[in-house]
């Protein structure tokens, strides 16, 4: 809105595209994280984290893909 009020249509379009890209990025990677959590629950049939030890060894592909899905969230250490 601020760019259109200052008569800067290119920046307004760029801001709109950036906002839509951010929304799409967030939706895709958050969905991947929920699917990864569901895959772990399905593979272990357990909800207690204490009982799930060694998941990275048993579910190597799930762990790798979960790590890739967590990459866009900058506050998570990789």
N, CA, C and O atoms as a CHARMM CRD file, in Angstrom:
* protein
*
  312
    1    1 UNK  N      0.82300  -1.19500   0.00000 PROA 1      0.00000
    2    1 UNK  CA     0.00000   0.00000   0.00000 PROA 1      0.00000
    3    1 UNK  C      0.86100   1.25200   0.00000 PROA 1      0.00000
    4    1 UNK  O      0.51000   2.23900  -0.64500 PROA 1      0.00000
    5    2 UNK  N      1.97000   1.23000   0.70300 PROA 2      0.00000
    6    2 UNK  CA     2.78800   2.43800   0.78400 PROA 2      0.00000
    7    2 UNK  C      3.39900   2.77600  -0.57300 PROA 2      0.00000
    8    2 UNK  O      3.54100   3.94800  -0.92200 PROA 2      0.00000
    9    3 UNK  N      3.76100   1.73700  -1.33800 PROA 3      0.00000
   10    3 UNK  CA     4.37100   1.99800  -2.64300 PROA 3      0.00000
   11    3 UNK  C      3.35900   2.57300  -3.62300 PROA 3      0.00000
   12    3 UNK  O      3.70700   3.43200  -4.43300 PROA 3      0.00000
   13    4 UNK  N      2.13100   2.12000  -3.56400 PROA 4      0.00000
   14    4 UNK  CA     1.11900   2.68000  -4.47200 PROA 4      0.00000
   15    4 UNK  C      0.77900   4.09800  -4.08900 PROA 4      0.00000
   16    4 UNK  O      0.48800   4.91000  -4.96700 PROA 4      0.00000
   17    5 UNK  N      0.80500   4.43100  -2.80400 PROA 5      0.00000
   18    5 UNK  CA     0.50000   5.80600  -2.41000 PROA 5      0.00000
   19    5 UNK  C      1.60800   6.76900  -2.83400 PROA 5      0.00000
   20    5 UNK  O      1.34200   7.95100  -3.04800 PROA 5      0.00000
   21    6 UNK  N      2.84100   6.28600  -2.95800 PROA 6      0.00000
   22    6 UNK  CA     3.94400   7.11800  -3.44800 PROA 6      0.00000
   23    6 UNK  C      4.16400   6.96900  -4.95100 PROA 6      0.00000
   24    6 UNK  O      5.17600   7.42400  -5.48300 PROA 6      0.00000
   25    7 UNK  N      3.21900   6.33500  -5.62900 PROA 7      0.00000
   26    7 UNK  CA     3.24000   6.17800  -7.08800 PROA 7      0.00000
   27    7 UNK  C      4.48800   5.41000  -7.55300 PROA 7      0.00000
   28    7 UNK  O      5.21000   5.84900  -8.44700 PROA 7      0.00000
   29    8 UNK  N      4.71300   4.26900  -6.92700 PROA 8      0.00000
   30    8 UNK  CA     5.81600   3.38200  -7.29900 PROA 8      0.00000
   31    8 UNK  C      5.22900   2.01000  -7.61900 PROA 8      0.00000
   32    8 UNK  O      5.29800   1.09800  -6.79500 PROA 8      0.00000
   33    9 UNK  N      4.64900   1.85700  -8.82000 PROA 9      0.00000
   34    9 UNK  CA     3.95300   0.60600  -9.12200 PROA 9      0.00000
   35    9 UNK  C      4.87900  -0.60700  -9.23800 PROA 9      0.00000
   36    9 UNK  O      4.46300  -1.72200  -8.92400 PROA 9      0.00000
   37   10 UNK  N      6.11000  -0.41500  -9.67700 PROA 10     0.00000
   38   10 UNK  CA     7.02700  -1.55100  -9.79200 PROA 10     0.00000
   39   10 UNK  C      7.37900  -2.12200  -8.41400 PROA 10     0.00000
   40   10 UNK  O      7.41800  -3.33900  -8.22800 PROA 10     0.00000
   41   11 UNK  N      7.63200  -1.23500  -7.45900 PROA 11     0.00000
   42   11 UNK  CA     7.92700  -1.70800  -6.11300 PROA 11     0.00000
   43   11 UNK  C      6.70300  -2.32500  -5.45700 PROA 11     0.00000
   44   11 UNK  O      6.82700  -3.26700  -4.67500 PROA 11     0.00000
   45   12 UNK  N      5.52600  -1.80600  -5.76800 PROA 12     0.00000
   46   12 UNK  CA     4.29500  -2.38700  -5.23200 PROA 12     0.00000
   47   12 UNK  C      4.10300  -3.80400  -5.76700 PROA 12     0.00000
   48   12 UNK  O      3.72500  -4.70700  -5.02100 PROA 12     0.00000
   49   13 UNK  N      4.36200  -3.99600  -7.05400 PROA 13     0.00000
   50   13 UNK  CA     4.24800  -5.33000  -7.64600 PROA 13     0.00000
   51   13 UNK  C      5.29300  -6.27600  -7.06600 PROA 13     0.00000
   52   13 UNK  O      4.99600  -7.43700  -6.78200 PROA 13     0.00000
   53   14 UNK  N      6.50800  -5.78400  -6.89000 PROA 14     0.00000
   54   14 UNK  CA     7.56700  -6.59500  -6.30300 PROA 14     0.00000
   55   14 UNK  C      7.22300  -7.00500  -4.86700 PROA 14     0.00000
   56   14 UNK  O      7.45300  -8.15100  -4.48000 PROA 14     0.00000
   57   15 UNK  N      6.68000  -6.08700  -4.08800 PROA 15     0.00000
   58   15 UNK  CA     6.28900  -6.40100  -2.71100 PROA 15     0.00000
   59   15 UNK  C      5.16900  -7.43700  -2.68600 PROA 15     0.00000
   60   15 UNK  O      5.16800  -8.32300  -1.83100 PROA 15     0.00000
   61   16 UNK  N      4.22600  -7.33600  -3.60500 PROA 16     0.00000
   62   16 UNK  CA     3.14100  -8.31100  -3.67700 PROA 16     0.00000
   63   16 UNK  C      3.68100  -9.69600  -4.02900 PROA 16     0.00000
   64   16 UNK  O      3.29600 -10.69200  -3.41700 PROA 16     0.00000
   65   17 UNK  N      4.56800  -9.75400  -5.00800 PROA 17     0.00000
   66   17 UNK  CA     5.16400 -11.03500  -5.40000 PROA 17     0.00000
   67   17 UNK  C      5.98600 -11.61700  -4.25600 PROA 17     0.00000
   68   17 UNK  O      5.93600 -12.82400  -4.01700 PROA 17     0.00000
   69   18 UNK  N      6.73900 -10.78400  -3.54500 PROA 18     0.00000
   70   18 UNK  CA     7.53600 -11.26400  -2.40900 PROA 18     0.00000
   71   18 UNK  C      6.63900 -11.80200  -1.30300 PROA 18     0.00000
   72   18 UNK  O      6.95300 -12.82800  -0.69900 PROA 18     0.00000
   73   19 UNK  N      5.53800 -11.13200  -1.03100 PROA 19     0.00000
   74   19 UNK  CA     4.60600 -11.61100  -0.01200 PROA 19     0.00000
   75   19 UNK  C      3.96800 -12.93000  -0.39800 PROA 19     0.00000
   76   19 UNK  O      3.82200 -13.81600   0.44400 PROA 19     0.00000
   77   20 UNK  N      3.58500 -13.07500  -1.66100 PROA 20     0.00000
   78   20 UNK  CA     2.99400 -14.32800  -2.12700 PROA 20     0.00000
   79   20 UNK  C      4.01800 -15.45600  -2.11700 PROA 20     0.00000
   80   20 UNK  O      3.68800 -16.59100  -1.77200 PROA 20     0.00000
   81   21 UNK  N      5.25000 -15.15500  -2.49000 PROA 21     0.00000
   82   21 UNK  CA     6.31700 -16.16100  -2.45100 PROA 21     0.00000
   83   21 UNK  C      6.56500 -16.63200  -1.02600 PROA 21     0.00000
   84   21 UNK  O      6.72800 -17.82700  -0.78100 PROA 21     0.00000
   85   22 UNK  N      6.59400 -15.69600  -0.09100 PROA 22     0.00000
   86   22 UNK  CA     6.81400 -16.05100   1.30800 PROA 22     0.00000
   87   22 UNK  C      5.67700 -16.93600   1.82300 PROA 22     0.00000
   88   22 UNK  O      5.92700 -17.90500   2.54000 PROA 22     0.00000
   89   23 UNK  N      4.44400 -16.61500   1.46800 PROA 23     0.00000
   90   23 UNK  CA     3.30000 -17.41000   1.90200 PROA 23     0.00000
   91   23 UNK  C      3.37100 -18.81700   1.32900 PROA 23     0.00000
   92   23 UNK  O      3.11800 -19.78800   2.04200 PROA 23     0.00000
   93   24 UNK  N      3.71100 -18.93700   0.05700 PROA 24     0.00000
   94   24 UNK  CA     3.80800 -20.24800  -0.57700 PROA 24     0.00000
   95   24 UNK  C      4.95300 -21.06400   0.02700 PROA 24     0.00000
   96   24 UNK  O      4.79900 -22.25600   0.29200 PROA 24     0.00000
   97   25 UNK  N      6.08800 -20.42300   0.23900 PROA 25     0.00000
   98   25 UNK  CA     7.24400 -21.08600   0.83400 PROA 25     0.00000
   99   25 UNK  C      6.90200 -21.61100   2.22800 PROA 25     0.00000
  100   25 UNK  O      7.23000 -22.74800   2.56600 PROA 25     0.00000
  101   26 UNK  N      6.24900 -20.78600   3.02500 PROA 26     0.00000
  102   26 UNK  CA     5.88600 -21.18800   4.37200 PROA 26     0.00000
  103   26 UNK  C      4.91700 -22.37300   4.34700 PROA 26     0.00000
  104   26 UNK  O      5.06000 -23.31500   5.12800 PROA 26     0.00000
  105   27 UNK  N      3.94900 -22.32200   3.46300 PROA 27     0.00000
  106   27 UNK  CA     2.95400 -23.39700   3.38400 PROA 27     0.00000
  107   27 UNK  C      3.59400 -24.71900   2.96400 PROA 27     0.00000
  108   27 UNK  O      3.27600 -25.76600   3.52800 PROA 27     0.00000
  109   28 UNK  N      4.48200 -24.68100   1.99300 PROA 28     0.00000
  110   28 UNK  CA     5.10500 -25.91500   1.50100 PROA 28     0.00000
  111   28 UNK  C      6.00000 -26.53800   2.56600 PROA 28     0.00000
  112   28 UNK  O      5.89900 -27.73500   2.83700 PROA 28     0.00000
  113   29 UNK  N      6.86600 -25.74600   3.16500 PROA 29     0.00000
  114   29 UNK  CA     7.80000 -26.32100   4.11500 PROA 29     0.00000
  115   29 UNK  C      7.12600 -26.69800   5.42600 PROA 29     0.00000
  116   29 UNK  O      7.53900 -27.66500   6.06600 PROA 29     0.00000
  117   30 UNK  N      6.10200 -25.96300   5.84400 PROA 30     0.00000
  118   30 UNK  CA     5.37400 -26.36200   7.05300 PROA 30     0.00000
  119   30 UNK  C      4.62700 -27.66600   6.79100 PROA 30     0.00000
  120   30 UNK  O      4.55600 -28.52900   7.66700 PROA 30     0.00000
  121   31 UNK  N      4.07500 -27.81200   5.60300 PROA 31     0.00000
  122   31 UNK  CA     3.41800 -29.06800   5.24300 PROA 31     0.00000
  123   31 UNK  C      4.38400 -30.23100   5.23300 PROA 31     0.00000
  124   31 UNK  O      4.03800 -31.32700   5.67500 PROA 31     0.00000
  125   32 UNK  N      5.60300 -30.00900   4.73100 PROA 32     0.00000
  126   32 UNK  CA     6.61900 -31.06100   4.74300 PROA 32     0.00000
  127   32 UNK  C      6.98700 -31.47400   6.16600 PROA 32     0.00000
  128   32 UNK  O      7.19700 -32.65600   6.43900 PROA 32     0.00000
  129   33 UNK  N      7.06200 -30.50800   7.06300 PROA 33     0.00000
  130   33 UNK  CA     7.38500 -30.84600   8.44500 PROA 33     0.00000
  131   33 UNK  C      6.28000 -31.66300   9.09700 PROA 33     0.00000
  132   33 UNK  O      6.56300 -32.61200   9.82800 PROA 33     0.00000
  133   34 UNK  N      5.02600 -31.30800   8.84000 PROA 34     0.00000
  134   34 UNK  CA     3.92400 -32.08300   9.40800 PROA 34     0.00000
  135   34 UNK  C      3.87900 -33.48900   8.81200 PROA 34     0.00000
  136   34 UNK  O      3.57600 -34.45000   9.51800 PROA 34     0.00000
  137   35 UNK  N      4.17900 -33.61600   7.51100 PROA 35     0.00000
  138   35 UNK  CA     4.20700 -34.94300   6.90400 PROA 35     0.00000
  139   35 UNK  C      5.36200 -35.76800   7.46600 PROA 35     0.00000
  140   35 UNK  O      5.22300 -36.97700   7.64600 PROA 35     0.00000
  141   36 UNK  N      6.49000 -35.13600   7.74200 PROA 36     0.00000
  142   36 UNK  CA     7.61000 -35.84600   8.36300 PROA 36     0.00000
  143   36 UNK  C      7.26500 -36.32700   9.75900 PROA 36     0.00000
  144   36 UNK  O      7.61500 -37.44500  10.13700 PROA 36     0.00000
  145   37 UNK  N      6.58000 -35.48900  10.52800 PROA 37     0.00000
  146   37 UNK  CA     6.15800 -35.90700  11.87100 PROA 37     0.00000
  147   37 UNK  C      5.16000 -37.06200  11.78500 PROA 37     0.00000
  148   37 UNK  O      5.20300 -37.98800  12.59500 PROA 37     0.00000
  149   38 UNK  N      4.27500 -37.00200  10.81200 PROA 38     0.00000
  150   38 UNK  CA     3.33000 -38.10400  10.61900 PROA 38     0.00000
  151   38 UNK  C      4.02200 -39.38400  10.19700 PROA 38     0.00000
  152   38 UNK  O      3.61600 -40.47200  10.60500 PROA 38     0.00000
  153   39 UNK  N      5.06300 -39.26700   9.38500 PROA 39     0.00000
  154   39 UNK  CA     5.81800 -40.45500   8.96400 PROA 39     0.00000
  155   39 UNK  C      6.51500 -41.10600  10.15000 PROA 39     0.00000
  156   39 UNK  O      6.58100 -42.33200  10.24000 PROA 39     0.00000
  157   40 UNK  N      7.03500 -40.28900  11.05900 PROA 40     0.00000
  158   40 UNK  CA     7.68600 -40.83700  12.25900 PROA 40     0.00000
  159   40 UNK  C      6.65500 -41.53600  13.13400 PROA 40     0.00000
  160   40 UNK  O      6.90400 -42.63500  13.63000 PROA 40     0.00000
  161   41 UNK  N      5.50400 -40.90900  13.32600 PROA 41     0.00000
  162   41 UNK  CA     4.45200 -41.53900  14.14000 PROA 41     0.00000
  163   41 UNK  C      3.97200 -42.84200  13.51100 PROA 41     0.00000
  164   41 UNK  O      3.71900 -43.82100  14.21300 PROA 41     0.00000
  165   42 UNK  N      3.85000 -42.85000  12.19700 PROA 42     0.00000
  166   42 UNK  CA     3.39700 -44.05600  11.50600 PROA 42     0.00000
  167   42 UNK  C      4.44100 -45.17500  11.58000 PROA 42     0.00000
  168   42 UNK  O      4.09400 -46.34400  11.75200 PROA 42     0.00000
  169   43 UNK  N      5.70800 -44.81500  11.45200 PROA 43     0.00000
  170   43 UNK  CA     6.76900 -45.82300  11.45000 PROA 43     0.00000
  171   43 UNK  C      7.00300 -46.42800  12.83200 PROA 43     0.00000
  172   43 UNK  O      7.35800 -47.60100  12.94800 PROA 43     0.00000
  173   44 UNK  N      6.80400 -45.63100  13.87300 PROA 44     0.00000
  174   44 UNK  CA     7.12300 -46.11900  15.21500 PROA 44     0.00000
  175   44 UNK  C      5.90200 -46.60100  15.98600 PROA 44     0.00000
  176   44 UNK  O      6.04300 -47.36700  16.93900 PROA 44     0.00000
  177   45 UNK  N      4.72900 -46.17500  15.59900 PROA 45     0.00000
  178   45 UNK  CA     3.49900 -46.47100  16.35200 PROA 45     0.00000
  179   45 UNK  C      3.63700 -46.07700  17.82000 PROA 45     0.00000
  180   45 UNK  O      3.10400 -46.74100  18.70900 PROA 45     0.00000
  181   46 UNK  N      4.35600 -44.99200  18.05200 PROA 46     0.00000
  182   46 UNK  CA     4.63800 -44.54000  19.42000 PROA 46     0.00000
  183   46 UNK  C      4.55600 -43.02100  19.45800 PROA 46     0.00000
  184   46 UNK  O      5.00800 -42.35100  18.52900 PROA 46     0.00000
  185   47 UNK  N      3.98400 -42.47700  20.52000 PROA 47     0.00000
  186   47 UNK  CA     3.91600 -41.02500  20.68200 PROA 47     0.00000
  187   47 UNK  C      4.86200 -40.51900  21.76400 PROA 47     0.00000
  188   47 UNK  O      5.08500 -39.31400  21.87600 PROA 47     0.00000
  189   48 UNK  N      5.41000 -41.41200  22.54800 PROA 48     0.00000
  190   48 UNK  CA     6.32000 -41.03900  23.62100 PROA 48     0.00000
  191   48 UNK  C      7.72500 -40.85700  23.04000 PROA 48     0.00000
  192   48 UNK  O      8.30100 -41.79700  22.49400 PROA 48     0.00000
  193   49 UNK  N      8.26800 -39.64900  23.15900 PROA 49     0.00000
  194   49 UNK  CA     9.58700 -39.36100  22.59300 PROA 49     0.00000
  195   49 UNK  C     10.69600 -40.17700  23.25400 PROA 49     0.00000
  196   49 UNK  O     11.70200 -40.48200  22.61400 PROA 49     0.00000
  197   50 UNK  N     10.52400 -40.52900  24.50700 PROA 50     0.00000
  198   50 UNK  CA    11.53200 -41.31000  25.21400 PROA 50     0.00000
  199   50 UNK  C     11.68700 -42.71400  24.60900 PROA 50     0.00000
  200   50 UNK  O     12.76000 -43.31000  24.69400 PROA 50     0.00000
  201   51 UNK  N     10.64800 -43.22300  24.01700 PROA 51     0.00000
  202   51 UNK  CA    10.66000 -44.57500  23.45400 PROA 51     0.00000
  203   51 UNK  C     11.15700 -44.60900  22.00000 PROA 51     0.00000
  204   51 UNK  O     11.36400 -45.69100  21.45000 PROA 51     0.00000
  205   52 UNK  N     11.34900 -43.45000  21.38000 PROA 52     0.00000
  206   52 UNK  CA    11.68600 -43.37600  19.95300 PROA 52     0.00000
  207   52 UNK  C     13.17500 -43.25900  19.69400 PROA 52     0.00000
  208   52 UNK  O     13.54800 -42.76300  18.63100 PROA 52     0.00000
  209   53 UNK  N     14.02300 -43.66900  20.56400 PROA 53     0.00000
  210   53 UNK  CA    15.45700 -43.49100  20.39700 PROA 53     0.00000
  211   53 UNK  C     16.00600 -44.13300  19.12400 PROA 53     0.00000
  212   53 UNK  O     15.55200 -45.20300  18.71900 PROA 53     0.00000
  213   54 UNK  N     16.98300 -43.47900  18.49500 PROA 54     0.00000
  214   54 UNK  CA    17.63900 -44.02600  17.31900 PROA 54     0.00000
  215   54 UNK  C     16.86800 -43.87300  16.02900 PROA 54     0.00000
  216   54 UNK  O     17.04500 -44.67000  15.10800 PROA 54     0.00000
  217   55 UNK  N     16.01700 -42.86800  15.93900 PROA 55     0.00000
  218   55 UNK  CA    15.21500 -42.69200  14.72300 PROA 55     0.00000
  219   55 UNK  C     16.05000 -42.36800  13.50300 PROA 55     0.00000
  220   55 UNK  O     15.70800 -42.77600  12.39200 PROA 55     0.00000
  221   56 UNK  N     17.13500 -41.64400  13.69000 PROA 56     0.00000
  222   56 UNK  CA    17.95000 -41.25700  12.53500 PROA 56     0.00000
  223   56 UNK  C     18.59500 -42.48300  11.89100 PROA 56     0.00000
  224   56 UNK  O     18.90900 -42.46200  10.70100 PROA 56     0.00000
  225   57 UNK  N     18.79400 -43.54000  12.65800 PROA 57     0.00000
  226   57 UNK  CA    19.38000 -44.75900  12.11200 PROA 57     0.00000
  227   57 UNK  C     18.31400 -45.64800  11.47100 PROA 57     0.00000
  228   57 UNK  O     18.56500 -46.28600  10.44900 PROA 57     0.00000
  229   58 UNK  N     17.14000 -45.68600  12.06700 PROA 58     0.00000
  230   58 UNK  CA    16.07300 -46.52100  11.52500 PROA 58     0.00000
  231   58 UNK  C     15.36300 -45.87400  10.34000 PROA 58     0.00000
  232   58 UNK  O     14.95200 -46.56800   9.41000 PROA 58     0.00000
  233   59 UNK  N     15.21700 -44.56400  10.36600 PROA 59     0.00000
  234   59 UNK  CA    14.50900 -43.83000   9.30300 PROA 59     0.00000
  235   59 UNK  C     15.44400 -42.78100   8.71100 PROA 59     0.00000
  236   59 UNK  O     15.22400 -41.58300   8.88700 PROA 59     0.00000
  237   60 UNK  N     16.46500 -43.21500   8.02400 PROA 60     0.00000
  238   60 UNK  CA    17.47500 -42.28500   7.50900 PROA 60     0.00000
  239   60 UNK  C     16.88600 -41.32800   6.47800 PROA 60     0.00000
  240   60 UNK  O     17.18900 -40.13500   6.49900 PROA 60     0.00000
  241   61 UNK  N     16.05100 -41.83600   5.58000 PROA 61     0.00000
  242   61 UNK  CA    15.46300 -40.96600   4.55300 PROA 61     0.00000
  243   61 UNK  C     14.52800 -39.93500   5.17800 PROA 61     0.00000
  244   61 UNK  O     14.54100 -38.76500   4.79500 PROA 61     0.00000
  245   62 UNK  N     13.73700 -40.36100   6.11600 PROA 62     0.00000
  246   62 UNK  CA    12.82200 -39.42700   6.78000 PROA 62     0.00000
  247   62 UNK  C     13.60400 -38.35200   7.51300 PROA 62     0.00000
  248   62 UNK  O     13.22800 -37.18100   7.46900 PROA 62     0.00000
  249   63 UNK  N     14.68300 -38.72600   8.18600 PROA 63     0.00000
  250   63 UNK  CA    15.50000 -37.75500   8.90700 PROA 63     0.00000
  251   63 UNK  C     16.13400 -36.75500   7.95000 PROA 63     0.00000
  252   63 UNK  O     16.17100 -35.55800   8.23500 PROA 63     0.00000
  253   64 UNK  N     16.63000 -37.23800   6.82400 PROA 64     0.00000
  254   64 UNK  CA    17.26200 -36.34000   5.85000 PROA 64     0.00000
  255   64 UNK  C     16.24500 -35.36500   5.25100 PROA 64     0.00000
  256   64 UNK  O     16.52500 -34.17400   5.11500 PROA 64     0.00000
  257   65 UNK  N     15.08300 -35.87100   4.89900 PROA 65     0.00000
  258   65 UNK  CA    14.06600 -34.99600   4.32100 PROA 65     0.00000
  259   65 UNK  C     13.49000 -34.03600   5.36000 PROA 65     0.00000
  260   65 UNK  O     13.13900 -32.90100   5.03600 PROA 65     0.00000
  261   66 UNK  N     13.39300 -34.48800   6.59700 PROA 66     0.00000
  262   66 UNK  CA    12.92900 -33.60900   7.66600 PROA 66     0.00000
  263   66 UNK  C     13.91900 -32.47100   7.87300 PROA 66     0.00000
  264   66 UNK  O     13.52500 -31.33500   8.13400 PROA 66     0.00000
  265   67 UNK  N     15.19200 -32.77800   7.75600 PROA 67     0.00000
  266   67 UNK  CA    16.22400 -31.75500   7.88400 PROA 67     0.00000
  267   67 UNK  C     16.15100 -30.73500   6.75800 PROA 67     0.00000
  268   67 UNK  O     16.31700 -29.53800   6.99000 PROA 67     0.00000
  269   68 UNK  N     15.90400 -31.20500   5.54100 PROA 68     0.00000
  270   68 UNK  CA    15.75400 -30.29000   4.40700 PROA 68     0.00000
  271   68 UNK  C     14.53200 -29.41800   4.59600 PROA 68     0.00000
  272   68 UNK  O     14.57100 -28.22600   4.29100 PROA 68     0.00000
  273   69 UNK  N     13.44700 -29.99100   5.09300 PROA 69     0.00000
  274   69 UNK  CA    12.22400 -29.22200   5.31500 PROA 69     0.00000
  275   69 UNK  C     12.41200 -28.18700   6.41800 PROA 69     0.00000
  276   69 UNK  O     11.76800 -27.13800   6.39200 PROA 69     0.00000
  277   70 UNK  N     13.28500 -28.46400   7.39100 PROA 70     0.00000
  278   70 UNK  CA    13.51800 -27.53400   8.48700 PROA 70     0.00000
  279   70 UNK  C     14.49900 -26.42800   8.10600 PROA 70     0.00000
  280   70 UNK  O     14.61900 -25.44600   8.83800 PROA 70     0.00000
  281   71 UNK  N     15.18600 -26.55700   7.00700 PROA 71     0.00000
  282   71 UNK  CA    16.20800 -25.57900   6.60500 PROA 71     0.00000
  283   71 UNK  C     15.67400 -24.15300   6.45200 PROA 71     0.00000
  284   71 UNK  O     16.36500 -23.22500   6.87100 PROA 71     0.00000
  285   72 UNK  N     14.48700 -23.91900   5.87700 PROA 72     0.00000
  286   72 UNK  CA    14.02800 -22.54100   5.71700 PROA 72     0.00000
  287   72 UNK  C     13.71100 -21.81000   7.02500 PROA 72     0.00000
  288   72 UNK  O     13.59100 -20.58500   7.03500 PROA 72     0.00000
  289   73 UNK  N     13.57800 -22.53400   8.09900 PROA 73     0.00000
  290   73 UNK  CA    13.30400 -21.88400   9.37300 PROA 73     0.00000
  291   73 UNK  C     14.61900 -21.56100  10.04000 PROA 73     0.00000
  292   73 UNK  O     15.25900 -22.45600  10.59300 PROA 73     0.00000
  293   74 UNK  N     15.04700 -20.30500  10.00800 PROA 74     0.00000
  294   74 UNK  CA    16.42400 -19.94900  10.38800 PROA 74     0.00000
  295   74 UNK  C     16.75200 -20.12800  11.86000 PROA 74     0.00000
  296   74 UNK  O     17.92900 -20.12300  12.21800 PROA 74     0.00000
  297   75 UNK  N     15.78200 -20.28100  12.71000 PROA 75     0.00000
  298   75 UNK  CA    16.08500 -20.39800  14.13500 PROA 75     0.00000
  299   75 UNK  C     16.38400 -21.82900  14.55300 PROA 75     0.00000
  300   75 UNK  O     16.69700 -22.08100  15.71700 PROA 75     0.00000
  301   76 UNK  N     16.29200 -22.75900  13.62600 PROA 76     0.00000
  302   76 UNK  CA    16.58900 -24.14300  13.94500 PROA 76     0.00000
  303   76 UNK  C     18.03100 -24.45600  13.57700 PROA 76     0.00000
  304   76 UNK  O     18.41200 -24.26200  12.42200 PROA 76     0.00000
  305   77 UNK  N     18.84100 -24.92800  14.50300 PROA 77     0.00000
  306   77 UNK  CA    20.23800 -25.24900  14.16700 PROA 77     0.00000
  307   77 UNK  C     20.31300 -26.51700  13.33200 PROA 77     0.00000
  308   77 UNK  O     19.63300 -27.50200  13.62000 PROA 77     0.00000
  309   78 UNK  N     21.13100 -26.48800  12.31200 PROA 78     0.00000
  310   78 UNK  CA    21.32100 -27.65500  11.46100 PROA 78     0.00000
  311   78 UNK  C     22.70300 -28.18600  11.68800 PROA 78     0.00000
  312   78 UNK  O     23.09300 -29.17800  11.07300 PROA 78     0.00000
